[in-house]
Every structure is written in structure tokens, then in C-alpha cells.
Amino acid sequence: MRLSSYFLPTLKNSPREADTISHRLMLRAGMIQQSSTGIYSWLPLGFKVLKRIEQIIREEQNAAGWNEMLMPTIQPAELWYKNNCYNDYGPEMLRITDRHKHNMLYGPTNEWQITDIFKKHIHSYKKLPSRLYHIQWKFRDEVRPRFGVMRGREFLMKDAYSFDIDRETAKINYNRQFMAYLRTFNRLGLKALPVNADSGLIGGKMNHEFVILADKGESEVFCQKDWLNADVNIDKFDYNENLQPVVDSYLKRYSATKARHDPVNCPIELGNLINLPCIEVGHIFYLGNKYSEPMGARVTCPNGRKKVVHMGSYGIGISRLVGAIVEAYNDKNGIVWPEKIAPFHLGLINLSVDDMTCRTASEDIYTKLCSAGVDILMDDSYYRPGVKLAIMDLIGLPWQIVVSPRHAVNKIVEIKNRRTGKREEISVEEVLTRFAPANQALT
């Protein structure tokens, strides 16, 4: 992609309304634009990051055995009336009346909707377990939206649901999602801590919240001091094995709490605990029969009797994750994207568009890398060199290739690693060898 034809409205200064690092940087980097309070348009750069995260989540949900579907954003209020929960969300729920005077709502969550779908189509224990998920925009009318996309009114979520014959089999699916979440966050470049948390309006008999550490989080967490330097390997497991020992071992080593230290119940001594700010990025629930019982979601067992199914609910805030990752990965110059979710793998900067040598070298590199499948953003603008370099640092692409008149005449370019700041001069011929995917240059 050429910057001259790319929509990237960067800002030099931070907007006054931005109250967190991620909010400021996402606005400055041209990733988002506020439409109204707590609601944002996702501009091309931000949308690319959103889709990369979404795809990683989708791949891990599929690998864990869940089937993707899509439910509507607008739900009939009747579903909520039947279960006496229409008023539970209070003013957070956006209520709508259509032209036929039917009461509708913009779904804040989908437990009732998915249970209704299950009830109408699954009637035998032989069809269990049933695992479904979707990725969908949601709306909750937050009383005080803040932190940019991390606590907005409209947000993108991955919601997954499981249906099982009893608590024991439901726990198997709960553990599958527990490990899928750890693997997902690991692929996103994040170290996620599982926390025993309040089930809130979703309810349920057991749940874990997944948080990441950030300099300015929305809450605080108590965890073991060695967590910061722990080498967490969660790739060596099989979804078809008994995951309970794996989950128990992980929780024993790495679990955290949002409660103050309790010397009676906490297995970790106070001296080994550290209190740090954190951001919630995911939440899993074992719901039991909270939704299936009132909805009449039952299956026929081998003995011919009907039995209420047990459910699980598993959510990841995708749009929230973008802000959380920016909070975790930034420096004084801008965003520093992890390579797997960066909007472009590298930025090619032509410092002097009018210089024929620079232009020829830049076009040659750009054409060859595009042909090799590299997702590249070439700055072919007429901005001053300092502005070009500042913009590229701001948007945080993992690698930069700088083509200058001084070096281009000798067929040399400078490459820069955005994360480490390390610079190196290499020949134009070496660029393709270094960055082509076949040579695993980006890993």
C-alpha cells in the first residue's frame, strides 16, 4: 500500500478528550475517530489491526472445537420478558420499538438468544456437547464511557457457548476454553493472568476473568512477583486429553486475585505478592442451568427422561483488546505493535521522493516485497524527512526500511527494528532475503 493513496489522518498533538495512552495514540495514529460519546469509527489502520486480532481468535476457537455462526444485533424483547430479566440491565440496555410496535433491544449479550436456538434444534443427548460462537458488535449504554475503545458503548465481542449433559462434561468444555484463551493471548503477544472474579449480570457458578498488566489499568490485581519474568509455555497440550490437571497446575502457579491479601485463604505469602494495574480482556463462565432451566432447554437421556442441559459462556472483547495492546506496547514515540497483529509488517520510507535514485530503489524494493507477499506500507509522500520518520514511529510498524539519497547512490538502505530501536545498513539486494516470508524474516 502506498501512503499517497492510503487514508491515514495522523495527528501531531494529543486530543484533549483522550484520557489514556491508548486513547491518545489511537487517535493520533489515525486508527479511530469518535462518532459520538463512547462510539468510534474504525479507520483503515485501526480496522486492519481489529481484523488481525479477530482472525487469531477465530483460529483458536475453531481449533478448540467451536462452530462459528452469527446472531443478530437486534433481539426481540419477548425473549427477555419470558425470563423476567428485561429490567436487569437497567438503562445500559438500548430499547427499541419498531414500526409495528414490537419491543426490541440492541443485544448487550446473547445467552437468551443462543439458548433459544439450541432448544429449537437439539433434543437428544447424542448431539452433545454442542459448541457455538460468533463475533458480533454489541451495545451497552455505559453511564460514563472512558478509556477510548476499552470502555465504549459500542464494541466488538467474541461470544462462545457450550451445552453439556451435566456439570462434569460442562467442566471439560470450560477447561478447553480456558486453555484456548491462554493460547489466544499468547499469540497476540500478551501474558494473561486468570482471576477469580464476580460473575456480574451474566451469572454462573464459576468464572475466571483474564487480565493483562498495563501501566494504567482500569483495576488492580495481586499476583506473584515472579510472574513478570515467568516463561509461560501453554502450547504443549492436546484438547482431547484431560485438561483439568493442566488448568489446575497453571492456576496454582500463575493465578491472581483482585482482593486484598488474605493470609488465611491465600497460598502465597504477602512478601511474594505484587500489586499492579490491569485490564480485563476476557471472561469465561460456567453457567450451570441459569438460562437452560427457564428456557426449557432439555435433551432426552438414554433412559428416556428429559434433562436440563448445563451451559458455559466465554467472551473476549476484541475491540477492547486493541486498546489494551496499545496500553501494553508503546513508548515515547508511539505504538510498538507485536508483529503478528501489526497493520503492516514493515514501513518503507522514501526520504526524498524527487530524488530519482531514491525513487528507483524504493519502487524496486516495494515491488519485490509485495510480490513476495509482504504486507508493506510505502511512504511516498512529500512530507519532510523528520515528519516521515515520526509518522512511522507513531503507527508502530515492526520494521522500517529507510531509503535516503546518501545511501541509495551506493544501493544501501537502513533498516530499523521498531521495538529495539536497533539500526543496520544493508544492501538493496539483501532486503528481499531479509524480509521475504519464505526466509522467516518477520519471526
C-alpha positions in Angstrom: 0.0 0.0 0.0 1.2 3.5 -0.9 0.8 6.2 1.7 -0.2 8.6 -1.0 -3.4 6.6 -1.6 -3.9 5.4 2.0 -6.4 7.1 4.3 -4.2 7.8 7.4 -5.2 11.0 9.2 -2.5 11.2 11.8 -2.4 14.0 14.4 0.7 15.8 15.7 -0.8 16.6 19.1 -2.9 14.6 21.5 -6.6 15.4 21.6 -7.8 16.9 24.8 -10.6 14.4 25.3 -8.1 11.4 25.4 -7.5 10.3 29.0 -5.3 7.2 28.5 -2.2 6.4 26.5 -4.0 4.0 24.2 -6.8 6.6 23.5 -4.3 9.3 22.7 -2.2 7.1 20.4 -5.0 5.5 18.6 -6.4 8.9 17.7 -3.0 10.3 16.8 -2.2 7.3 14.7 -5.4 7.7 12.7 -6.8 4.4 13.8 -10.2 5.6 15.1 -12.4 8.7 15.1 -15.1 9.4 17.7 -18.6 9.4 16.2 -20.4 10.2 19.5 -19.7 9.6 23.1 -18.3 6.0 23.5 -18.8 5.2 19.8 -16.0 5.2 17.2 -15.4 4.8 13.5 -12.6 2.3 12.8 -10.4 3.9 10.2 -8.3 1.7 7.8 -5.2 1.3 10.0 -7.3 0.5 13.1 -9.6 -1.8 11.2 -6.7 -3.8 9.9 -5.5 -4.4 13.5 -9.0 -5.3 14.6 -9.3 -7.9 11.8 -5.9 -9.4 12.5 -6.9 -9.9 16.2 -10.3 -11.3 15.1 -8.7 -13.8 12.9 -6.3 -15.2 15.6 -9.3 -15.5 17.9 -11.3 -17.3 15.2 -8.4 -19.7 14.5 -8.1 -20.7 18.2 -11.9 -21.1 18.7 -12.0 -23.4 15.6 -9.0 -25.4 16.9 -10.7 -25.8 20.3 -13.8 -27.3 18.6 -16.3 -24.4 18.4 -18.5 -23.8 15.4 -18.8 -20.2 14.1 -22.2 -18.7 13.5 -23.8 -15.2 13.6 -26.7 -14.0 15.7 -28.5 -10.7 15.1 -27.6 -7.5 16.9 -31.3 -6.7 17.4 -33.2 -9.1 19.7 -36.9 -9.4 20.4 -37.7 -8.2 23.9 -40.0 -11.2 24.2 -37.1 -13.4 24.9 -36.2 -11.3 27.9 -39.8 -10.9 29.1 -40.2 -14.7 29.3 -37.3 -15.0 31.7 -38.1 -12.0 33.9 -34.8 -10.3 33.1 -35.8 -7.4 30.8 -35.2 -4.9 33.5 -32.0 -6.4 34.9 -29.7 -4.3 32.7 -31.5 -1.1 33.6 -30.5 1.9 31.4 -27.5 0.1 29.9 -29.8 -1.8 27.6 -30.9 0.2 24.5 -34.6 -0.5 24.0 -36.2 0.0 20.6 -39.8 -0.1 19.3 -40.2 -1.0 15.6 -42.9 0.4 13.2 -45.2 -2.5 14.2 -45.0 -1.5 17.9 -42.9 -4.6 18.7 -40.5 -4.1 21.5 -36.9 -4.9 20.5 -33.5 -4.3 22.0 -29.9 -3.9 20.9 -28.4 -7.0 22.5 -25.9 -6.4 25.3 -25.3 -10.2 25.5 -26.6 -13.3 23.8 -27.3 -16.0 26.4 -31.1 -16.0 25.9 -30.8 -15.9 22.1 -28.4 -18.8 21.9 -30.4 -20.9 24.4 -33.5 -20.4 22.3 -31.6 -21.6 19.2 -30.3 -24.6 21.0 -33.7 -25.5 22.4 -35.3 -25.5 19.0 -32.8 -27.8 17.3 -31.1 -30.1 19.8 -33.3 -32.7 21.6 -31.1 -35.7 22.2 -28.0 -36.2 24.4 -26.4 -37.8 21.4 -25.9 -34.3 19.9 -23.9 -33.1 22.9 -21.6 -31.4 23.5 -22.7 -28.5 21.4 -20.3 -25.7 20.9 -21.1 -22.4 19.1 -19.5 -19.0 18.8 -19.9 -15.8 17.0 -18.2 -12.4 16.5 -20.6 -9.5 16.7 -20.9 -5.8 17.6 -22.7 -5.1 20.8 -24.1 -2.0 22.6 -24.3 -1.1 26.3 -25.2 2.4 27.2 -22.4 3.0 29.7 -23.1 5.8 32.2 -19.6 7.1 31.8 -17.7 5.8 28.7 -14.0 6.3 29.1 -10.5 4.9 28.1 -11.4 5.2 24.4 -12.3 1.8 22.9 -11.6 0.0 26.2 -14.8 1.1 27.7 -17.0 2.3 24.9 -20.7 1.9 24.3 -20.4 0.0 21.1 -17.8 -2.8 21.0 -16.9 -6.0 19.1 -17.1 -9.2 21.0 -16.4 -12.9 20.5 -19.0 -14.9 22.4 -18.9 -18.6 22.7 -21.3 -21.0 24.3 -21.3 -24.7 25.3 -24.1 -27.1 26.1 -23.5 -30.3 28.0 -25.4 -33.1 29.7 -24.0 -32.4 33.2 -21.6 -30.4 35.3 -18.7 -32.8 34.8 -18.9 -32.6 31.0 -19.5 -28.9 31.1 -16.3 -28.5 33.0 -14.4 -30.2 30.2 -15.5 -27.5 27.8 -14.8 -24.9 30.4 -11.2 -26.1 30.5 -10.9 -26.2 26.7 -11.8 -22.6 26.6 -9.5 -21.8 29.5 -6.6 -23.1 27.5 -7.8 -21.6 24.2 -7.8 -18.2 25.9 -4.3 -18.6 27.1 -3.1 -19.7 23.7 -5.0 -16.8 22.0 -3.5 -14.2 24.3 -0.1 -15.8 23.9 -0.4 -15.5 20.1 -1.4 -11.8 20.5 1.9 -11.2 22.4 0.2 -10.9 25.8 0.7 -12.6 29.1 -2.8 -13.1 30.6 -3.5 -13.8 34.2 -6.6 -15.7 35.2 -8.5 -14.1 38.1 -11.4 -15.5 40.1 -14.0 -12.7 39.5 -17.5 -11.5 40.1 -19.9 -13.1 37.6 -21.9 -9.8 37.4 -25.1 -9.8 35.3 -24.1 -12.8 33.3 -24.3 -15.0 36.4 -23.0 -18.5 36.8 -21.4 -20.8 39.4 -17.8 -20.5 38.4 -15.9 -18.0 36.3 -12.4 -16.7 35.5 -11.5 -13.2 34.2 -8.4 -12.9 32.1 -6.4 -9.7 32.6 -3.2 -8.2 31.3 -0.8 -5.9 33.1 -0.7 -2.3 32.0 0.8 0.9 33.4 -2.7 2.5 33.6 -5.3 -0.2 34.1 -8.9 0.0 35.0 -8.4 -2.0 38.1 -5.6 -3.7 40.2 -4.5 -7.2 40.6 -2.4 -9.1 43.2 -0.1 -11.7 41.6 3.2 -13.5 42.3 6.3 -11.4 41.9 7.9 -13.9 39.6 5.0 -13.6 37.1 6.6 -10.6 35.4 9.6 -12.7 34.4 7.9 -16.1 34.0 8.3 -18.0 30.8 4.8 -19.3 30.2 4.6 -22.2 27.8 1.0 -23.2 27.0 1.4 -24.8 23.6 2.2 -28.3 24.8 -1.3 -29.8 25.4 -4.0 -31.7 23.4 -7.6 -30.6 23.5 -8.6 -34.3 23.6 -6.7 -35.1 26.8 -7.8 -34.4 30.3 -7.1 -30.7 30.8 -8.1 -30.5 34.4 -4.5 -31.2 35.7 -3.1 -28.7 33.2 -5.5 -26.0 34.3 -5.0 -26.7 38.0 -1.2 -26.5 37.6 -1.5 -23.2 35.7 -3.8 -21.7 38.3 -1.5 -22.8 41.1 1.5 -21.1 39.5 0.0 -18.1 37.9 -3.4 -17.2 39.2 -4.1 -13.8 40.6 -6.8 -12.0 42.7 -8.3 -8.6 42.8 -9.0 -8.9 46.5 -6.7 -7.7 49.2 -4.3 -10.2 50.6 -6.0 -12.8 52.9 -3.3 -14.6 55.0 -5.8 -17.4 55.8 -7.0 -18.2 52.3 -4.2 -17.0 50.0 -1.5 -19.7 49.5 1.1 -17.0 48.6 2.9 -15.1 51.3 2.4 -11.4 51.3 6.1 -10.8 50.7 5.9 -12.7 47.4 2.9 -10.7 46.1 2.9 -7.6 43.9 0.0 -5.2 43.3 -0.2 -4.0 39.7 -2.8 -2.2 37.5 -4.5 -4.4 34.9 -7.0 -4.5 32.1 -9.7 -7.2 31.6 -9.5 -8.8 28.1 -11.6 -11.9 28.5 -14.1 -13.7 30.8 -15.3 -17.3 30.9 -18.3 -18.6 32.9 -19.8 -21.9 33.9 -23.4 -21.0 33.9 -25.0 -24.3 35.1 -28.7 -24.2 34.3 -29.3 -20.5 34.9 -30.5 -20.0 31.3 -31.4 -23.5 30.2 -33.9 -24.1 33.1 -36.2 -21.1 32.5 -35.9 -21.6 28.7 -36.8 -25.3 28.9 -33.6 -26.4 27.1 -33.7 -30.1 27.7 -32.4 -33.2 26.0 -33.6 -36.8 26.1 -31.3 -39.1 28.1 -30.6 -42.8 27.4 -33.3 -43.7 30.0 -35.9 -41.7 28.1 -36.1 -38.9 30.7 -35.6 -35.2 29.9 -32.7 -33.4 31.5 -31.9 -29.7 31.6 -28.5 -29.0 29.9 -25.6 -27.3 31.5 -24.1 -24.2 29.8 -20.9 -22.3 29.6 -20.4 -18.7 28.2 -17.0 -17.4 27.0 -16.3 -13.8 25.9 -13.4 -11.9 24.6 -13.6 -8.1 24.0 -11.9 -7.8 20.5 -12.2 -4.0 20.1 -11.2 -3.6 23.8 -8.1 -5.8 23.1 -6.8 -3.3 20.6 -6.7 -0.5 23.2 -5.3 -2.9 25.8 -2.5 -4.0 23.5 -1.6 -0.3 22.8 -1.5 0.3 26.5 0.9 -2.6 26.9 3.1 -1.8 23.8 4.1 1.8 23.4 7.0 4.2 24.0 7.5 7.9 23.9 7.4 7.9 20.1 4.2 6.0 19.6 2.8 2.5 19.3 5.0 -0.6 19.1 2.9 -3.4 17.6 3.6 -7.1 18.2 4.5 -8.5 14.8 1.5 -10.9 14.5 -1.1 -8.1 14.7 0.7 -5.1 13.2 -1.4 -3.5 10.5 1.6 -3.7 8.1 4.7 -5.9 8.6 7.0 -3.1 7.6 7.2 0.5 6.5 9.3 1.6 3.5 10.3 5.3 3.8 11.5 7.2 0.7 13.1 10.2 2.3 13.4 12.1 -1.0 10.6 11.5 -3.5 12.1 13.9 -6.0 15.5 12.1 -6.0 15.5 9.6 -8.9 17.9 7.2 -7.2 15.8 7.1 -4.1 12.6 6.6 -6.1 14.1 3.8 -8.2 15.4 2.0 -5.2 12.1 2.4 -3.3 10.0 1.2 -6.2 12.2 -1.8 -6.7 12.0 -2.8 -3.0 8.3 -2.2 -2.9 7.5 -4.2 -6.0 9.7 -7.2 -5.0 8.4 -7.3 -1.4 4.7 -7.0 -2.5 5.3 -9.9 -5.0 6.8 -11.9 -2.1 3.6 -11.5 -0.1 4.9 -8.9 2.4 2.2 -6.5 3.7 4.1 -3.2 3.3 3.3 0.5 3.6 5.5 2.7 1.5 5.7 6.4 2.4 5.9 8.0 -1.0 4.6 11.3 0.3 6.2 14.8 0.0 6.4 15.3 3.8 9.7 16.4 5.3 12.1 13.5 6.3 11.6 14.2 10.0 7.8 14.1 9.6 8.0 10.8 7.7 10.1 9.2 10.4 7.9 10.5 13.2 4.8 9.1 11.5 6.3 5.7 11.0 7.3 5.6 14.7 3.9 6.7 15.7 2.0 4.0 13.9 4.4 1.4 15.2 5.1 -1.0 12.4 7.6 -3.6 13.5 10.3 -2.8 10.8 11.3 0.3 8.9 13.3 0.4 5.7 14.7 3.9 5.1 15.9 4.9 1.6 17.9 8.1 1.6 19.9 9.9 -1.1 23.1 9.4 0.7 22.7 5.7 0.9 20.7 5.0 -2.2 23.5 6.1 -4.5 25.5 3.1 -3.1 22.5 0.8 -3.2 22.4 0.7 0.6 19.3 1.2 2.8 18.9 1.5 6.6 16.6 -0.9 8.4 15.3 -0.2 11.9 13.6 -2.6 14.4 10.8 -0.5 16.0 10.8 -2.4 19.2 14.5 -2.4 20.0 15.5 0.8 18.0 18.4 -1.1 16.5 19.5 0.2 13.1 21.5 -1.6 10.5 22.7 -0.8 7.0 22.2 -3.5 4.3 22.3 -3.7 0.6 19.2 -3.4 -1.5 19.7 -6.9 -2.7 19.7 -8.2 0.9 16.3 -6.6 1.6 14.3 -9.3 -0.1 16.3 -12.1 1.5 15.9 -10.5 4.9 12.2 -9.8 4.8 10.6 -12.3 2.4 8.2 -14.7 4.3 10.0 -17.7 2.9 13.0 -16.7 4.9 11.0 -16.2 8.1 12.4 -12.7 8.4 9.4 -11.4 10.4 9.6 -14.0 13.1 
